[in-house]
Amino acid sequence: MKKIISLLLAALLVLGLTACGGEPEQPQPVEYAATNFYVLSGPTGIGAANLKDRAEKGQTEINYNINIVKEPTEIVAKISKKEADIAAIATNLAAKIYNTTNGAVTVLAVNTLGVLNVVTPAGVEVKSLADLKGKKVYTTGAGSNPEYIINYLLEKNNIDKKKDIELEFKAEGTELLTVWATDPDAIIIAPQPVATSLTVQNQGAKIAIDLTKEWEKVGGDSALMQGCVVVRNEFLQKNPETVKKFLDEYKASVDAANNDLDTTAALCESYGIVAKAAIAKKAIPNCNLCFIKGSEMKTKLSGYLAVMFAADKTSVGGKLPADDFYYAG
């Protein structure tokens, strides 16, 4: 009898609490902030192509204003004027902005690993970096990241850049397209999509080595990480849920770029991210598009930036970024 009475009292108590509490509160929908997203054309911007397409069709939860620009200086200006909330830029440029603005930006995720490839003409066989010894090698990016990346990999492979190979730097990547007209046996280290253009325009030419994979062999915990997305901290602090949703929608866009080459290539041409869809389709698999965030990003990217810092302090803005440079959300 006592047990029955106890059960009845417990039931009455539950009913009473329910009556007092009324209907359970329904979760309120999140209101995401309108977001100005600026994207640099080329490999760094490919991952945003599908996001821009979905945004224009009203298929995203965030209301985006996505702009594609050609020069990094344009994005730097937009960030400084608070006109860009999020931007897709080179990783070392992100570090520069962080260091020159007292930490006004945070890197959210890495979107592109390395985009440099060793390209060989027909009849010239190169299977490893050691095979570059005794060769004339044309490349671009003197006094900037491409040169520092090449120097690092040569050193790690015991190749003396002054004695073992002859390096000649061109001012622009597009100048590499005409190298074989005057030096048909030369080796070229080119960024994407120039590397792919070389193989399309020259029968028998091929991408022989991916420098991202070469970095994996010698780079320890670091990785060759050349592109990322950053957010202005003022925007992040005011709109943390919007930033989280952006990362979800952006990751889906990067995944689509890797998995649907035809659609992405067409969008890249349409938006001016890559000049021709045919080139984009062939180049995307060699662009090492990715979505890496959190502790993995911090470990691998900080290691890469340390190599750039050792080569030239100004390449990352004079000092290595502090821990708050890396988004932990």
Order of alpha helices (4+ residues) and beta strands (2+ residues): alpha-beta-alpha-alpha-beta-alpha-beta-alpha-beta-beta-beta-alpha-beta-alpha-beta-alpha-beta-alpha-beta-alpha-alpha-alpha-alpha-beta-alpha
